[in-house]
């Protein structure tokens, strides 16, 4: 009875977020501040956290929020805004619509393929902010753009930022990361396959949206799923999503290009673009795409794939003791690299210091409420973690469900990501809980630990951080609750299927390995 009481109390900040965003239609920054206050009150009053520790936990949340999360988000939106300001986005739109004037195909190319690449290379919200901005620029409804990008961002997240969530989890529990990566790929393959179809359906708010889209959507799905399975099995999680997204982009783009004359775009999905007799030259195209090309080059060169660059740049860091040790990586972090790319790309596009200052100022104003949301959510997450509230939630599930624990294993990973907005943080919070549960009930540890990553995929879609990033990127305010209520339905169905897959799929996994 006591453990149940602690479980319910520990859930209160999460329950408040859901209630405030969906029922009260409260803006995310206000709801998040409320969740932080509730976590403080319960942490101090019930879980006996002292005031000094609560302060340090909150301070660590502030540090994590600013570096790297807020930095990445501002850099990503600044990149897009600068591209619009320099009028390069109009050229990019024309180039994209030259491949297809069908919004559904562009949703696959930008939201699924390009978004997957951004998640695999950078993570931290870039895969939502940049693709959503581009899709809105092409004429897609802002809420729809956010929803399709949230779905697209779910399953790649455990392999995001060159596999950091997966690698961190494996190191934490002492298991081989390739085994965990492959187990997750098996668990998530049905969701990776389904995501492009869901995105097309959402694009037109109907199953009828799939008419004429089955072949290319099938190509986008299979060309992503198959490489993910192969790369994760033989190389591990670092390259899985990067490789899969590039292959998916090549195949999807190629099919759209060669099928362009036969494809008939319904009027509902046709993008209206200004007709021009002037063809875009290679030079103009490269100039327009320069910021995004530089993002690709910089993230690739500074990744673990190029160790002689990655290692010295990663060594430029400062570790400080807050609640625990926290490391600021000053150069080799996605936010810095994306910001540098934006400046260089903007310079190539003809922008100068005055232009940079105007766009940056407007971007920070645009992102102000999102910054508050990030600060409050991360402070809440740190207080919940260090006070023992997160452990109380996990311990209740483990002790009360026994052999049926695999049914809720993905839910635990989902809760961790919902609260923190980070697949890596969820791995840190619950990795050992999943391992201990596997040992206690005699389940395969790789399979059950990987189920935490599976829950991350669902939690990322409904995380207030992710939704706030999307709203800021497309410049809509106060729509967080509406978006959460819509995406929550998808995540709920995902979690039900995930529970079934984890519970019944252990024997299949063991037969494959």
C-alpha positions in Angstrom: 0.0 0.0 0.0 2.8 2.4 0.9 4.6 1.7 -2.4 1.4 2.4 -4.3 1.0 5.7 -2.5 4.5 6.8 -3.4 3.9 5.6 -7.0 0.8 7.8 -7.3 2.5 10.8 -5.7 5.5 10.4 -7.9 3.3 10.4 -11.0 1.6 13.7 -10.0 3.9 16.1 -12.1 3.3 13.9 -15.2 -0.4 13.7 -14.6 -0.5 17.4 -14.1 1.2 18.0 -17.5 -1.3 15.8 -19.3 -4.3 17.3 -17.5 -3.0 20.9 -18.0 -2.1 20.5 -21.7 -5.1 18.4 -22.9 -8.0 19.3 -20.5 -7.2 22.9 -19.5 -5.6 23.8 -22.8 -2.9 25.5 -20.9 0.2 26.8 -22.8 3.2 24.6 -22.4 5.4 27.0 -20.5 2.8 27.6 -17.9 2.0 23.9 -17.5 5.6 23.1 -17.2 6.2 25.6 -14.5 3.3 24.0 -12.6 4.8 20.5 -13.0 8.1 21.8 -11.6 6.4 23.3 -8.6 4.5 20.1 -8.0 7.7 18.1 -8.2 9.4 20.4 -5.8 6.6 20.2 -3.2 6.4 16.4 -3.4 10.1 15.9 -3.5 10.7 18.1 -0.5 7.6 17.1 1.5 7.1 13.4 0.7 10.4 12.1 -0.6 12.5 14.0 2.0 14.8 15.8 -0.5 16.5 18.7 1.3 16.3 22.2 -0.1 20.0 22.4 -1.0 19.8 19.2 -3.1 16.6 20.5 -4.8 18.4 23.7 -5.7 21.4 21.8 -7.1 19.1 19.4 -9.0 17.2 22.4 -10.5 20.5 24.1 -11.4 21.6 21.0 -13.2 18.3 21.0 -15.1 19.0 24.6 -16.1 22.5 23.7 -17.3 21.2 20.8 -19.4 18.3 22.9 -20.8 20.6 25.7 -22.0 23.5 23.4 -23.1 22.9 21.6 -25.4 19.1 21.6 -25.8 18.1 25.3 -26.1 21.3 26.0 -28.0 20.4 23.3 -30.6 16.8 24.5 -31.0 17.7 28.2 -31.4 20.5 27.2 -33.9 18.1 25.1 -35.9 15.3 27.7 -36.1 17.9 30.4 -36.7 19.2 28.4 -39.7 15.7 28.1 -41.2 14.8 31.8 -40.5 18.0 33.0 -42.0 17.4 30.9 -45.1 13.9 32.5 -45.4 15.4 36.0 -44.8 17.9 35.6 -47.6 15.2 34.4 -49.9 17.1 31.1 -50.4 14.1 29.1 -49.1 12.1 30.2 -52.2 14.8 28.5 -54.3 14.8 25.4 -52.1 11.0 25.2 -52.4 11.2 25.5 -56.2 13.9 22.7 -56.3 11.8 20.4 -54.1 8.6 21.0 -56.1 10.5 20.3 -59.3 10.8 16.7 -58.0 7.1 16.7 -57.2 4.3 19.1 -56.6 2.6 16.6 -54.3 2.7 17.6 -50.7 2.5 14.0 -49.6 5.7 13.1 -51.4 7.5 16.1 -49.9 6.3 15.1 -46.5 8.1 11.8 -47.0 11.2 13.4 -48.4 11.5 16.2 -45.9 9.8 14.8 -42.8 10.8 11.2 -43.0 14.1 11.0 -45.0 15.7 14.3 -44.2 14.2 14.4 -40.7 15.7 10.9 -40.0 19.1 12.1 -41.2 19.0 15.2 -38.9 18.0 13.0 -35.9 20.7 10.5 -36.7 23.4 13.2 -37.0 22.3 15.8 -34.5 19.2 15.1 -32.5 18.1 17.4 -29.7 15.0 18.7 -31.6 16.6 19.5 -35.0 14.6 16.8 -36.7 11.4 18.5 -35.7 12.4 22.1 -36.0 13.9 22.2 -39.4 11.6 19.8 -41.4 8.5 21.3 -39.8 9.6 24.8 -40.8 10.4 23.7 -44.3 7.0 21.9 -44.7 5.1 25.0 -43.5 7.1 27.1 -45.9 5.8 24.8 -48.7 2.2 25.4 -47.6 1.4 22.6 -45.2 -0.8 23.4 -42.2 1.4 24.2 -39.2 -0.3 21.7 -36.9 -0.2 19.0 -39.5 3.5 19.7 -40.1 4.3 19.3 -36.4 2.3 16.1 -36.2 4.0 14.4 -39.2 7.4 15.4 -37.9 6.6 14.1 -34.4 5.7 10.7 -35.9 8.8 10.7 -38.1 11.0 11.6 -35.1 9.8 8.8 -32.8 11.5 5.6 -34.0 14.9 7.2 -35.0 15.4 8.8 -31.6 17.1 5.8 -29.9 19.7 5.9 -32.6 19.9 9.8 -32.7 23.1 11.8 -32.4 25.2 8.9 -33.7 23.4 6.4 -31.4 24.0 8.2 -28.1 20.8 6.9 -26.3 21.6 3.3 -27.3 25.3 3.5 -26.6 24.7 5.2 -23.3 22.2 2.6 -22.3 24.6 -0.3 -23.2 27.5 1.2 -21.3 25.3 1.9 -18.3 24.0 -1.7 -18.0 27.2 -3.4 -19.2 25.8 -5.1 -22.2 27.0 -5.2 -25.9 25.5 -2.2 -27.6 25.1 -4.0 -31.0 22.9 -6.7 -29.3 20.7 -4.0 -27.7 20.6 -2.0 -31.0 19.5 -5.1 -33.0 16.9 -6.0 -30.4 15.5 -2.5 -30.5 15.5 -2.6 -34.4 13.4 -5.8 -34.3 11.0 -4.4 -31.8 10.5 -1.1 -33.6 10.6 -2.4 -37.2 6.8 -2.5 -37.5 6.6 1.1 -36.3 9.4 2.3 -38.6 7.4 0.6 -41.4 4.1 2.1 -40.5 5.3 5.7 -39.8 5.6 6.9 -43.4 2.0 5.6 -44.1 0.7 7.4 -41.0 2.4 10.6 -42.1 0.7 10.4 -45.5 -2.6 9.7 -43.9 -2.2 12.7 -41.5 -1.2 14.9 -44.4 -4.7 14.6 -45.8 -6.5 13.7 -42.6 -7.9 10.6 -44.2 -7.0 7.0 -45.3 -7.9 8.2 -48.8 -4.7 10.2 -48.8 -2.9 6.9 -49.6 -4.5 6.7 -53.0 -1.7 6.7 -55.5 0.9 6.8 -52.8 1.3 3.1 -51.8 4.4 2.4 -54.0 6.5 5.4 -53.0 5.4 5.1 -49.3 6.3 1.4 -49.4 9.7 2.3 -50.8 10.3 5.0 -48.1 9.4 2.4 -45.4 11.3 -0.6 -46.6 14.4 1.3 -47.6 14.6 2.6 -44.0 13.7 -0.5 -42.1 16.0 -3.0 -43.9 19.2 -1.0 -43.6 18.4 -0.2 -39.9 18.1 -3.9 -39.2 21.3 -4.8 -41.0 23.4 -2.0 -39.7 22.3 -2.4 -36.1 23.0 -6.1 -36.2 26.5 -6.0 -37.6 27.8 -2.5 -36.7 25.6 -1.3 -33.8 23.4 1.7 -33.2 25.8 4.6 -34.2 25.2 4.4 -37.9 21.8 2.8 -38.1 19.6 5.8 -38.7 22.2 7.8 -40.6 22.6 5.0 -43.1 18.9 4.2 -43.3 17.8 7.8 -43.8 20.3 8.4 -46.6 19.4 5.2 -48.4 15.7 6.0 -47.9 16.2 9.5 -49.3 18.0 8.1 -52.4 15.4 5.5 -53.2 12.4 7.8 -52.4 13.8 10.7 -54.4 14.8 8.4 -57.3 11.3 6.9 -57.5 9.6 10.3 -57.3 11.9 11.6 -60.1 11.4 8.8 -62.5 7.7 8.4 -61.8 7.0 12.2 -62.0 5.3 12.1 -65.5 3.0 9.2 -64.5 2.1 10.5 -61.1 -1.1 12.5 -60.9 -1.3 14.9 -58.0 -4.8 15.5 -56.6 -5.7 19.2 -56.4 -6.0 18.9 -52.6 -2.3 18.1 -52.3 -0.9 20.2 -55.2 1.5 22.8 -54.1 1.0 26.2 -55.8 4.4 27.6 -56.8 5.2 30.6 -58.9 5.9 29.5 -62.5 9.2 30.7 -63.9 10.9 30.0 -67.2 14.3 30.5 -65.5 15.9 27.2 -64.5 17.8 27.2 -61.2 21.5 26.9 -61.9 23.8 24.5 -60.0 25.5 27.5 -58.3 22.2 29.0 -57.2 21.0 25.7 -55.9 24.2 25.0 -53.9 24.1 28.6 -52.5 20.5 28.1 -51.4 21.2 24.8 -49.7 24.6 25.9 -48.3 23.5 26.0 -44.7 22.1 22.5 -44.7 25.0 21.2 -46.7 27.4 22.6 -44.2 25.3 21.1 -41.3 25.7 17.7 -43.0 29.5 18.2 -43.6 30.3 19.5 -40.1 28.2 16.9 -38.2 29.7 14.1 -40.3 33.3 15.3 -40.0 33.0 15.8 -36.2 31.2 12.5 -35.6 32.7 9.3 -34.3 33.1 8.3 -37.9 36.1 10.6 -38.1 37.9 10.0 -34.8 41.0 12.2 -35.5 38.6 15.2 -35.7 36.0 14.0 -33.2 38.3 13.2 -30.4 40.3 16.5 -30.1 37.2 18.6 -30.5 35.3 16.6 -27.9 38.2 17.1 -25.5 37.4 20.9 -25.5 35.1 20.6 -22.5 34.5 21.7 -19.0 33.2 19.4 -16.2 31.6 21.0 -13.2 30.1 19.6 -10.1 26.5 20.6 -9.8 24.3 17.9 -8.3 26.5 15.4 -10.0 29.3 16.0 -12.6 28.0 17.8 -15.7 30.1 18.3 -18.8 29.9 21.2 -21.2 31.3 20.3 -24.6 32.1 23.6 -26.1 32.8 22.9 -29.8 31.8 19.4 -30.8 28.1 19.8 -29.9 25.3 20.0 -32.5 24.1 23.4 -31.4 27.5 25.1 -32.0 28.1 23.3 -35.3 24.6 24.1 -36.6 25.0 27.8 -35.6 28.4 28.0 -37.4 26.8 26.4 -40.4 24.0 29.0 -40.4 26.5 31.9 -40.2 28.6 30.5 -43.0 25.6 29.6 -45.1 24.1 33.0 -44.5 27.3 34.7 -45.5 27.4 32.7 -48.8 23.7 33.7 -49.4 24.7 37.4 -49.0 23.8 38.1 -45.4 26.0 40.3 -43.3 26.3 41.2 -39.6 23.3 43.4 -39.4 21.1 40.7 -41.1 22.4 38.1 -38.6 21.6 40.3 -35.7 18.1 41.0 -36.8 17.3 37.3 -37.5 18.9 36.1 -34.3 17.0 38.7 -32.2 13.7 37.7 -33.9 14.4 34.0 -33.4 15.1 34.4 -29.7 11.8 36.4 -29.3 10.0 33.7 -31.3 11.5 31.0 -29.0 11.1 32.7 -25.6 8.2 30.6 -24.4 9.9 27.5 -25.6 13.0 28.4 -23.6 10.8 28.7 -20.5 9.3 25.3 -21.2 12.6 23.7 -21.6 13.9 25.2 -18.4 10.9 24.1 -16.4 10.7 20.6 -17.8 14.4 19.8 -17.3 14.3 21.2 -13.7 11.2 19.0 -13.0 13.0 16.0 -14.5 16.1 16.5 -12.4 14.1 16.9 -9.2 12.1 13.8 -9.9 15.2 11.8 -10.7 17.3 12.8 -7.8 14.5 12.8 -5.2 13.6 9.2 -5.9 10.3 9.9 -7.6 11.4 8.2 -10.9 12.6 5.2 -9.0 9.3 4.9 -7.1 7.4 4.7 -10.4 9.7 2.0 -11.7 9.9 0.0 -8.5 6.2 -0.2 -8.2 5.9 -1.7 -11.7 8.7 -4.2 -11.1 7.4 -5.4 -7.7 3.7 -5.6 -8.6 3.8 -7.2 -12.0 6.5 -9.9 -11.8 6.4 -12.1 -14.9 4.0 -9.6 -16.6 6.6 -6.8 -16.2 7.5 -6.9 -19.9 4.1 -5.5 -20.7 5.0 -2.2 -19.0 8.7 -2.1 -19.8 8.1 0.2 -22.9 5.8 2.4 -20.8 8.6 3.1 -18.3 10.9 4.2 -21.2 8.1 6.3 -22.5 7.6 8.0 -19.1 11.3 8.8 -18.9 11.3 10.5 -22.3 7.9 12.2 -21.7 9.3 13.9 -18.6 12.9 14.7 -19.8 12.3 15.0 -23.6 15.5 12.9 -24.1 16.0 9.3 -25.1 19.4 9.4 -23.4 18.0 10.7 -20.1 15.4 7.9 -20.2 18.2 5.4 -20.7 20.1 6.8 -17.7 17.0 6.9 -15.5 15.6 3.5 -16.2 18.4 1.3 -17.8 19.3 -0.5 -14.6 15.7 -0.9 -13.6 15.1 -2.8 -16.9 18.2 -4.9 -16.3 17.3 -5.8 -12.7 13.7 -6.7 -13.8 15.1 -9.0 -16.5 17.3 -10.7 -14.0 14.5 -11.0 -11.5 12.0 -12.7 -13.9 14.6 -14.6 -16.0 14.0 -12.7 -19.2 16.6 -12.0 -21.9 18.4 -8.9 -20.7 19.2 -7.5 -24.2 15.5 -7.7 -25.2 14.1 -6.2 -22.0 16.7 -3.4 -21.8 16.1 -2.6 -25.5 12.4 -2.2 -24.7 13.3 1.0 -22.8 14.4 2.4 -26.2 11.2 1.2 -27.7 9.3 3.3 -25.1 11.5 6.2 -26.0 10.1 6.2 -29.5 6.6 6.7 -28.1 7.6 9.1 -25.4 9.5 11.4 -27.8 6.3 12.0 -29.8 4.3 13.2 -26.8 7.1 15.0 -24.9 6.2 18.6 -24.1 9.7 19.5 -25.2 9.2 18.0 -28.6 5.8 19.7 -29.0 7.1 23.0 -27.8 10.0 22.8 -30.3 7.6 22.2 -33.1 5.3 25.1 -32.1 8.2 27.5 -31.9 9.7 26.4 -35.2 6.4 27.1 -37.1 5.7 30.1 -34.9 2.3 29.1 -33.5 1.5 29.7 -29.8 -0.8 28.0 -27.4 -1.5 25.0 -29.6 0.6 22.5 -27.4 -2.5 20.9 -25.9 -4.3 20.5 -29.2 -1.2 18.8 -30.7 -0.7 16.6 -27.6 -4.3 15.4 -27.7 -3.9 14.4 -31.3 -0.5 12.8 -31.1 -1.4 11.1 -27.8 -3.8 8.8 -29.6 -1.1 7.6 -31.9 1.3 7.1 -29.0 -1.3 5.2 -27.0 -1.9 2.7 -29.8 1.9 2.4 -30.3 2.3 1.6 -26.6 -0.3 -1.1 -26.7 1.4 -2.7 -29.6 4.8 -2.3 -28.0 3.6 -4.1 -24.9 2.5 -7.0 -27.0 5.7 -7.1 -29.0 7.9 -7.0 -26.0 5.9 -9.6 -24.0 5.5 -12.2 -26.9 8.6 -11.4 -28.9 11.3 -12.7 -26.6 11.3 -16.2 -28.1 11.5 -14.9 -31.6 14.5 -12.7 -30.7 16.3 -15.6 -29.1 15.7 -17.8 -32.1 17.1 -15.2 -34.5 20.3 -14.5 -32.5 
